[in-house]
Amino acid sequence: MRTAAAQAVPTFPACGSPQGDVKVSYSEGTHGIVGDTATYTGSDAVYTLTDTTLTQCFCTEDASRGIQTNWWKVSSLTEQEIEVLRREGWSFVPNGALWGLGSEPYLAKNSDFACEGGQGGSVLGASTNGKVLGLATTGSMPLIVGLIALGVVLLVMALKLRRSA
């Protein structure tokens, strides 16, 4: 832990190996990132670490970008401590309910991480206490049909070549 003024800053695990209990998980959809006005599409998972800390792991659809957001409930911090942390890159969120959290104030800090997989990036799994969050993406129907059609065409061509030889 680091300290900001008199307050200890909690440590957060990396999204590459997330920890905690899954609060919410989406395999696809449109998502916002605190402190960023852009809209992103991809997968998103939020992990509860303690009663005051959470980690959000977002991966774009093509896995070109991963954004980790560390959330810290800061009801116990003074305005001076919050200002010190804002100068260190934390964003102040006066009401976490707007982001699906409690209505208390939070500080949030984003960092980049490498998403798993090349096509259709996804957030790595974590302990879910025996709950199934969803099924893995195994491909799209047009891709599967296209590969089957290509296989049939190649088989027919191979048979024709064999007969003519």
GIRA-V180487 format. One record per residue. N is the residue number from 1. PSI is psi as a letter, one per 30 degrees, with the letter a starting at -180 (none if undefined). OMEGA is omega in radians with two decimals (* if undefined). D_FIRST is the distance of its C-alpha to the first C-alpha in Angstrom with 1 decimal. Layout:
N PSI OMEGA D_FIRST
N PSI OMEGA D_FIRST
This chain:
1 k 3.00 0.0
2 l 3.08 3.8
3 k 3.03 6.7
4 j -3.00 9.9
5 c -3.13 12.8
6 g -3.03 12.1
7 k 3.09 9.7
8 k 3.11 6.0
9 k -3.12 5.4
10 l 3.04 5.3
11 l -3.10 5.6
12 k 3.08 9.4
13 l 3.12 12.1
14 l 3.11 14.7
15 f 3.08 18.1
16 f 3.06 19.8
17 i -3.04 18.9
18 l 3.14 18.1
19 l 3.09 17.1
20 a 3.13 17.8
21 k 3.14 21.2
22 j 3.08 23.2
23 e 3.13 23.7
24 k 3.14 26.2
25 k 3.10 27.5
26 k -3.14 30.2
27 f 3.08 31.8
28 l 3.09 33.4
29 l 3.13 33.9
30 k -3.03 33.1
31 l 3.02 29.5
32 l 3.09 27.9
33 k -3.12 24.5
34 k 3.13 22.8
35 g -3.09 23.4
36 k -3.09 26.1
37 f -3.14 29.8
38 l 3.04 30.9
39 k -3.08 31.9
40 l 3.00 31.0
41 k -3.13 32.7
42 a -3.12 31.2
43 l -3.05 29.1
44 k 3.08 26.1
45 k 3.11 24.0
46 k -3.11 21.3
47 k 3.05 19.2
48 k -3.13 18.0
49 e 3.10 14.7
50 a 3.11 14.4
51 f 3.12 16.5
52 f -3.11 14.3
53 k 3.07 13.1
54 l 3.03 15.4
55 k 3.09 15.9
56 k -3.14 19.3
57 j -3.12 20.9
58 k 3.04 24.1
59 k 3.08 26.7
60 l -3.11 29.8
61 e -3.09 33.2
62 g 3.11 33.9
63 g -3.13 30.4
64 f -3.13 30.3
65 k 3.00 27.0
66 k 3.14 23.9
67 k 3.06 21.6
68 k 3.06 18.2
69 k 3.08 17.2
70 k -3.12 13.8
71 k -3.12 14.9
72 j 3.08 13.1
73 k -2.97 15.5
74 h 3.12 15.3
75 f -3.05 18.3
76 f -3.11 16.6
77 l 3.05 15.6
78 l 3.10 18.2
79 e 3.14 20.0
80 e 3.13 18.8
81 e 3.11 15.1
82 e -3.14 16.1
83 e 3.08 18.2
84 e -3.13 15.6
85 e 3.08 13.6
86 e 3.10 17.0
87 f 3.10 17.7
88 g 3.05 14.6
89 g 3.09 16.3
90 k 3.04 15.4
91 k 3.11 18.7
92 k 3.10 19.5
93 j -3.05 21.5
94 f -3.12 23.3
95 j -3.10 24.6
96 f -3.12 22.9
97 f 3.11 26.3
98 f -3.14 27.5
99 g 3.11 25.1
100 g 3.14 26.0
101 a 3.09 23.1
102 l -3.09 23.6
103 g 3.12 25.2
104 l 3.06 22.2
105 k 3.14 20.4
106 l 2.87 17.6
107 k -3.14 15.6
108 k 3.12 16.0
109 k -3.12 15.1
110 k 2.98 17.4
111 l 3.14 17.3
112 l 3.01 20.2
113 l -3.13 20.6
114 k 3.10 23.8
115 l 3.09 25.7
116 k 3.05 27.8
117 l -3.13 31.5
118 e -3.09 33.8
119 k 3.14 35.9
120 i -3.08 34.4
121 l 3.13 30.7
122 l 3.08 28.8
123 k 3.11 25.4
124 l -3.10 24.8
125 l 3.08 25.2
126 l 3.11 23.0
127 k -3.13 23.9
128 g 3.13 26.4
129 h 3.06 27.6
130 g -3.13 31.0
131 k 3.06 31.5
132 k -3.12 33.1
133 f -3.10 31.5
134 l -3.14 34.3
135 l 3.12 36.4
136 k 3.08 35.6
137 k -3.10 37.3
138 g 3.12 40.1
139 l 3.14 42.0
140 l -3.11 44.1
141 e 3.11 47.7
142 e 3.12 49.3
143 e -3.12 47.7
144 e 3.13 48.9
145 e 3.12 52.4
146 e 3.12 52.5
147 e 3.09 51.7
148 e 3.13 54.3
149 e 3.11 56.9
150 e 3.11 56.2
151 e 3.13 56.7
152 e 3.14 60.0
153 e 3.13 61.2
154 e 3.10 60.4
155 e 3.12 62.2
156 e 3.13 65.3
157 e 3.14 65.4
158 e 3.12 65.1
159 e 3.11 67.9
160 e 3.11 70.1
161 e -3.13 69.5
162 e 3.12 70.4
163 e -3.08 73.7
164 f -3.12 74.7
165 none * 74.2
